[in-house]
Amino acid sequence: MTPKEILENIQQRAVATLNVSVITDPVIKERVDYICRCMSNRAGVRLLMSCLLGKLDKPNVDPRKPYTEIGGADSFSGRTYDERYLTNFINAHRLPVNPTTAFLTPTLRNINHALTTDRELVGRPRDLYKKTLELLEDVALQRITADVLFVETVRVLMLLRDEKLARMVSLLDALNRTEGALPLSSEAIVTLIGQHLACKNASRLPVLVVAAAYEVAGARLLETILPLNSHNAADLQARWAMWKSV
């Protein structure tokens, strides 16, 4: 099978067993669950998926050697699998994983040695990288097959995706139920915005605040707001991309 066909097969198997884990070993299962659900750093799960795909595509490689700089017949380019195949797969199935490769993160770039458990990757949280290396070793030492581990990883990611969608539906339903209620005072609105801006991982909120301000004052400013396109930054360039002068 091609890498694309491998990924689709993994996804279909994950769907078929969505609510039941395919792993019996509780230690390995806990590692997978931790890596998939570590929202502060998504590089671990994307690294794991890249290495597993490489192993499934070329069974002779060592999943702990996703760098061609290591040399030898058992090394491979994890970044190639990541960027060429995983990106489309992740986007197609809306998996909660970073949209860009894990191999350009500070922790994972410029490595020229095997990702063995006797080496420590400098990154946070420390347990994320520790457990990822342990899973790669589990595959290398045949404690678990790459396909079963991959199915479990995608299964947990799909559960996370569905949980997030369910929360969004619940929040939207709550908003619909408050339709027609008395509007908030100006002071209450400012307080709510301040609370949101103070929240962790609220980098995109300033973009929405500026967009809302332009929508209200657009006529007087002789500017019109454009649809908010997908972006991964809250800097000036990203904000300017949202509007244009009339």
Secondary structure, 3 states (H helix, E strand, C coil): CCHHHHHHHHHHHHHHCCCCCCCCCHHHHHHHHHHHHCCCCCHHHHHHHHHHHHHHHCCCCCCCCCCHHHCCCCCCCHHHHHHHHHHHHHHHCCCCCCCCCHHHCCCCCCCCCCCCCCCCCCCCCHHHHHHHHHHHHHHHCCCCCHHHHHHHHHHHHHHHHHHHHHHHHHHHHHHHHCCCCCCCCHHHHHHHHHHHHCCCCCCCHHHHHHHHHHHHHHHHHCEEECCCCCCCCCCHHHHHCCEEEC
